[in-house]
Amino acid sequence: MRCFQGQTILQVAKNQDFTTVIVPNIQTSAITENLLQPTFDERTAKFLQKENIAFDDPESVTFETNVYQYLSKHYDDNSQFWVDENGFLIAYEFVQAKDKIWTVRLESTR
């Protein structure tokens, strides 16, 4: 599901300001009816740099990516998102809490 966030990051970066986006509610809650409910969130994105990243799959594919900060109430300036030339989110890393760091990468191109 998050691989498609790349297009959202690109559009938000074009605005160069906070933009309202619709995201699914994935917050931990005892009320399961709220799970995946559409919610509004203010976000901004900033281009940081170009970077080639490679994955350890049998094809040894290297992606040319643009790295962005994607800021919201859930992502701070320690967060980075790698978006490829097709607008797909290839990898991301964000700090949820001091002891919770998410590092997510595409494993294969198949």
Summary of the structure (lengths in Angstrom):
residues: 110
radius of gyration: 14.7
end to end distance: 16.4
largest distance: 43.3
contacts: 271
relative contact order: 0.21
helix: 15%
strand: 48%
